[in-house]
Amino acid sequence: MIEVIAHIFIIAGIIFDLLGCIGMVRLPDVYNRLQASTKCVTLGTCSILFGVFVRYGFSAMGMSALVCIVFLLLTAPVAAHALVRAAHRSGFELDEITVCDDYKDDSDLRT
């Protein structure tokens, strides 16, 4: 039964990773692509790693998977935020279908 649950998490993670890769190809601008890639990592890869933890338990491999999950959850959103802010400061334009730009009038970003 534990292997079935582990396989469900792994398959769900693979599906999230696949959808994130499709989003990176199909979405219009750098901001949307970074959002898709961040969701892909946090939901997909962490789900795969959690499936590995469920399968192997508290062994060395399972504990390594848990450490990797914590590392990804702490670093992926921060890295994506830094990349988006740098892209905005560098002048990358938003797509015309973008609804709002909260940083457009922020004078701190232009200095």
C-alpha beads as a LAMMPS data file, in Angstrom:
LAMMPS data file: protein, C-alpha beads

111 atoms
110 bonds

1 atom types
1 bond types

-500.0 500.0 xlo xhi
-500.0 500.0 ylo yhi
-500.0 500.0 zlo zhi

Masses

1 110.0

Atoms # bond

1 1 1 0.000 0.000 0.000
2 1 1 2.868 2.379 0.771
3 1 1 4.355 1.811 -2.677
4 1 1 1.028 2.709 -4.300
5 1 1 0.879 5.993 -2.366
6 1 1 4.515 6.716 -3.272
7 1 1 3.798 6.061 -6.944
8 1 1 0.764 8.367 -6.821
9 1 1 2.928 11.210 -5.478
10 1 1 5.625 10.525 -8.063
11 1 1 3.150 10.434 -10.955
12 1 1 1.466 13.634 -9.736
13 1 1 4.870 15.293 -9.554
14 1 1 5.744 14.206 -13.065
15 1 1 2.445 15.633 -14.319
16 1 1 3.117 18.968 -12.566
17 1 1 6.627 19.074 -14.031
18 1 1 5.275 18.331 -17.502
19 1 1 2.650 21.073 -17.207
20 1 1 5.298 23.493 -15.972
21 1 1 7.494 22.718 -18.980
22 1 1 4.559 23.250 -21.322
23 1 1 3.845 26.539 -19.547
24 1 1 7.411 27.692 -20.061
25 1 1 7.030 27.154 -23.801
26 1 1 3.508 28.508 -24.208
27 1 1 3.372 31.534 -21.891
28 1 1 4.024 34.943 -23.458
29 1 1 6.643 36.746 -21.353
30 1 1 9.469 36.197 -18.898
31 1 1 7.288 36.915 -15.861
32 1 1 4.682 34.288 -16.685
33 1 1 7.378 31.781 -17.604
34 1 1 9.133 32.270 -14.283
35 1 1 5.843 31.767 -12.478
36 1 1 5.264 28.518 -14.349
37 1 1 8.760 27.264 -13.635
38 1 1 8.490 28.095 -9.927
39 1 1 5.191 26.243 -9.612
40 1 1 6.736 23.371 -11.523
41 1 1 9.598 23.095 -9.041
42 1 1 7.636 23.597 -5.858
43 1 1 4.699 21.357 -6.706
44 1 1 6.203 18.868 -9.117
45 1 1 9.696 18.205 -7.873
46 1 1 8.713 18.360 -4.214
47 1 1 5.920 15.867 -4.896
48 1 1 8.385 13.499 -6.558
49 1 1 10.770 13.831 -3.637
50 1 1 7.949 13.264 -1.170
51 1 1 7.032 10.098 -3.073
52 1 1 10.637 8.963 -2.686
53 1 1 10.429 9.688 1.041
54 1 1 7.186 7.704 1.355
55 1 1 8.736 4.801 -0.517
56 1 1 12.037 4.640 1.394
57 1 1 10.952 5.990 4.792
58 1 1 13.504 7.280 7.261
59 1 1 16.482 5.701 5.521
60 1 1 19.369 7.733 4.116
61 1 1 17.593 8.182 0.798
62 1 1 14.326 9.223 2.419
63 1 1 16.009 11.748 4.674
64 1 1 17.942 13.163 1.703
65 1 1 14.625 13.617 -0.100
66 1 1 13.209 15.514 2.896
67 1 1 16.257 17.772 3.061
68 1 1 15.922 18.479 -0.665
69 1 1 12.231 19.330 -0.219
70 1 1 13.041 21.852 2.504
71 1 1 15.855 23.318 0.396
72 1 1 13.614 23.694 -2.658
73 1 1 10.765 25.237 -0.676
74 1 1 13.133 27.812 0.817
75 1 1 15.126 28.716 -2.286
76 1 1 12.870 28.407 -5.354
77 1 1 10.419 31.235 -4.495
78 1 1 13.243 33.541 -3.388
79 1 1 15.216 32.898 -6.565
80 1 1 12.152 33.447 -8.750
81 1 1 11.384 36.726 -6.967
82 1 1 14.966 37.923 -7.466
83 1 1 14.870 37.000 -11.165
84 1 1 11.536 38.724 -11.742
85 1 1 12.679 41.862 -9.954
86 1 1 15.917 41.925 -11.963
87 1 1 13.991 41.434 -15.206
88 1 1 11.639 44.284 -14.316
89 1 1 14.527 46.592 -13.388
90 1 1 16.286 45.714 -16.638
91 1 1 13.295 46.865 -18.621
92 1 1 11.755 43.640 -19.893
93 1 1 8.293 44.551 -21.093
94 1 1 5.172 42.812 -19.894
95 1 1 2.930 41.228 -22.487
96 1 1 0.015 43.338 -23.700
97 1 1 -2.495 40.948 -22.105
98 1 1 -1.031 41.534 -18.631
99 1 1 -3.678 43.065 -16.407
100 1 1 -1.584 45.074 -13.946
101 1 1 1.978 46.119 -13.183
102 1 1 2.343 46.840 -9.480
103 1 1 5.977 47.963 -9.860
104 1 1 5.397 50.423 -12.711
105 1 1 5.380 53.539 -10.522
106 1 1 7.888 52.325 -7.918
107 1 1 10.774 54.810 -7.951
108 1 1 13.038 52.520 -5.883
109 1 1 13.247 50.053 -8.750
110 1 1 14.513 52.611 -11.258
111 1 1 17.559 53.763 -9.295

Bonds

1 1 1 2
2 1 2 3
3 1 3 4
4 1 4 5
5 1 5 6
6 1 6 7
7 1 7 8
8 1 8 9
9 1 9 10
10 1 10 11
11 1 11 12
12 1 12 13
13 1 13 14
14 1 14 15
15 1 15 16
16 1 16 17
17 1 17 18
18 1 18 19
19 1 19 20
20 1 20 21
21 1 21 22
22 1 22 23
23 1 23 24
24 1 24 25
25 1 25 26
26 1 26 27
27 1 27 28
28 1 28 29
29 1 29 30
30 1 30 31
31 1 31 32
32 1 32 33
33 1 33 34
34 1 34 35
35 1 35 36
36 1 36 37
37 1 37 38
38 1 38 39
39 1 39 40
40 1 40 41
41 1 41 42
42 1 42 43
43 1 43 44
44 1 44 45
45 1 45 46
46 1 46 47
47 1 47 48
48 1 48 49
49 1 49 50
50 1 50 51
51 1 51 52
52 1 52 53
53 1 53 54
54 1 54 55
55 1 55 56
56 1 56 57
57 1 57 58
58 1 58 59
59 1 59 60
60 1 60 61
61 1 61 62
62 1 62 63
63 1 63 64
64 1 64 65
65 1 65 66
66 1 66 67
67 1 67 68
68 1 68 69
69 1 69 70
70 1 70 71
71 1 71 72
72 1 72 73
73 1 73 74
74 1 74 75
75 1 75 76
76 1 76 77
77 1 77 78
78 1 78 79
79 1 79 80
80 1 80 81
81 1 81 82
82 1 82 83
83 1 83 84
84 1 84 85
85 1 85 86
86 1 86 87
87 1 87 88
88 1 88 89
89 1 89 90
90 1 90 91
91 1 91 92
92 1 92 93
93 1 93 94
94 1 94 95
95 1 95 96
96 1 96 97
97 1 97 98
98 1 98 99
99 1 99 100
100 1 100 101
101 1 101 102
102 1 102 103
103 1 103 104
104 1 104 105
105 1 105 106
106 1 106 107
107 1 107 108
108 1 108 109
109 1 109 110
110 1 110 111
